[in-house]
């Protein structure tokens, strides 16, 4: 491990401290517990050994997951529960409001390049649209993980710079052996071509992304689908064609939830309306 690294509580980062932090994470049954890890031990002041029950090539990705972040021994109580957060990064957590707002100040003892901003706040905003609106209104300096549609809209703002980066997120991959025909058949069913499989999400339109999502669901051959506004970015004729045709061809039952009454009456054989929060009309077609 890197030498001369100091935790935010001014204690040294050692292999023993890292092993304790990771072992507590392992016992919490989080992401790391799925990595077949059997033992984590310190073999020297700055050397750590992690043993797995079998070869596991994705281990580095699991170790790098945010839930396996390394914090100092003083961060835990005697039962191994987190009582404070003392990491080693550029910024020190000073206080927080639940899980929605976190405040930090610069760490003067950081081992790398010193932080240039003295204080900062992190707001956990679940909706990408809201993060995009905050950027437009000047209520945020940075926003991460925006949809392609929101990113395109922000590109039109003169005071906002949009950067698109490819971030490796895959930890394990399961190949679709023997499913090539089904994949191509599902693509045709939602009016997409095979070359769409080679494109990144940012290279697809809103309607194409919606149809690709439908094709992925169809690949699982479900017997029942709960579809909550599944076709909001498609025009009505395409909506009716995709949902009705798939339901008839596969025998799959679909519970379609939508504010589009015309779509419901076009596609569904049985309709329930809840205009005021209670069941109002039942219609069989």
Steps between C-alpha positions, in 0.01 A plus 500: 500500500602864461725615788459814713123526461310652794133450592289805578530418872882540463578127535710316242353280229642152560427157362345403834262798489403421140442132583268594789302742284459249217413212735221707654375579151519129412288406804235758409387282205543781250657494152834367626333193652406387148867480395562154659755657740591262783776688684655848515820530704794737543826332404721802571475869597386592147419157351155346483394150395148428375406135444200382301331160493568478126659712227307827475632738237247774583636545855668840434165645389334376819780641717462836321123513564400798714350272768849352559660837567785488752441690825708512819452267800360795700209516256347185655357424842568176687222319309647600165232759421604825335489792744708749298670520161877554502634435151823607328372717214546865404194605698389434859132440577396766754124437533199374310120521491370146472603352167420806291763761583868456592746778585879476466811709556844462348740246651833679561677165561400344168787292358451617138431835336348737754133587444442846353147549629468559875139385551245308297156341529357187343125484442352155433237580237343177372343632179726583208250758373521688831880494487482642149263780610733585791788540255294727275393715795853533637411308817775242442856515372511136384245228429574138421320213324256684279286332236595564134186712463585721799862529385388616154281769654786624719728524198279784378573704815779752450616482863517119524771267369397138441760221498414141408734234636487122459524352851558124541210371708482132412615265777379173348375408155267220397505416131177432312605163365247369249281810530618686192184414305279615786692826532464581131134396503428732793680787331285456191189488720575847634609639161873513571788378284786271605758779480332657805674234713838663426393850609544669836185635674608857423486413130131404516200729489247503783260281303775255403609467863141430603462231234834345593379474861182323379708258292712412806187422700362284219825300491418361846171355369298614803146383565395826667632855458423806712563790260494847660503761221723272288450687174494864602758598236329325209211615285158344558493274193837350591389455862186310405682284244784396732298416809196340335701291254737367764219411739307312229803318357648390833190450713661726759260694722580871525390741773541835326506815716470825310356851504431461127132401484508461122783248529319303770177477301687404183714224648328358806214250512407599855532855632495642852488877553606678819422867428464603864699238685222241514369247249256682272444305177549140398476427129544169318565504130 
